[in-house]
Amino acid sequence: MHRIIVFLGPSLERESAETILAAEYRPPAKRGDLLRAVQDGAGIIGLIDGVFHQESAVAHREILAAIRKGVTVVGSSSMGALRAAEMDTLGMTGIGEVYRMYRSGELVSDDEVALVFDPESGFSLSEPLVNIRFTLEEAKRQGIVTVRDHTALLAAAKSIFYPQRTYGRIVSEAGAAIDQETRERFLAWVKLHAVDQKRKDAVAALEYIRGIEK
């Protein structure tokens, strides 16, 4: 059995992750952390969450160094999806919809998956833009918002700096483009039905790693 080290943060709560995959879970990766994981004997590395702006992000060269040493590196959901889309032709494995969207060019900026979170609890304090995209699509599909509302809300979300993105702030930023009834309906709906694609992709990555270990 390989030693499995997974870098995980706000994309998926650790308690749920541990029920899917027995692994050593470490906080969101920063530069140098993957090299340390290799030095610690990792045979499989799951890169899900990583830092973006607080500290230096995971470098491409350390992922490549891990791959060259025979380590399986799987990326998904957040920083992992971004790096996998950039390095899948060099041996990194990408999993999930967020990875697919970066790979296809539908997503470009790391701003799509960036958020702020409580470092103690790991609880998200803002909403990543990619999750907002999926949530607005689902709201449109269910008739909670119209096509025009969807366009206005997505434009509002894009205009907000990533640490301040919340659904309340997005609706407020959309202003008069959204009528009051739609505002109230959407905010009530989103409390129970917001789509967390990053979480789904993190689960998929852990299931993939579990599968290759069988």
Secondary structure, DSSP 8 states (H G I E B T S, - for coil): ---EEEE-STTS-HHHHHHH---EEESSB-TTHHHHHHHTT-SEEEE--B-SSSS----HHHHHHHHHTT-EEEEETTHHHHHHHHHGGGT-EEESHHHHHHHHTS---GGGT---B-TTT--BSS--HHHHHHHHHHHHHTTSS-HHHHHHHHHHHHHS-GGG--HHHHHHHHGGGS-HHHHHHHHHHHHHH---HHHHHHHHHHHHHHHHH-
